[in-house]
């Protein structure tokens, strides 16, 4: 399912227009700078918990030494933050059936 299809389903379930449903989805999920609620919270170092569905958050990878597979030389990989999603118990159990 893509964002357009999700907006259409949201519109049909709630009785709002497809354009309004798309606006709601963009307000929540957009990754553009200064837009999506989830992305803004993750930028601030927080996390977003939707009970039963899951948790969006950030984690930090430590700096490490890697190997270039093309030439075998060692290289330094800097530390960095990355986004993660962990499915909640209800969602996990529903998918496992």
Buried (B, 14 or more C-beta within 10 A) or exposed (E): EEEEEBBBEBBEEEEBEBEEBBEBBBEEBBEEEEBBEBBBBBBEEEBBEEEEBBBBBBEEEEEEEEEEEEEEEEEEEEEEEEBEEEBBEEBEEEEEE
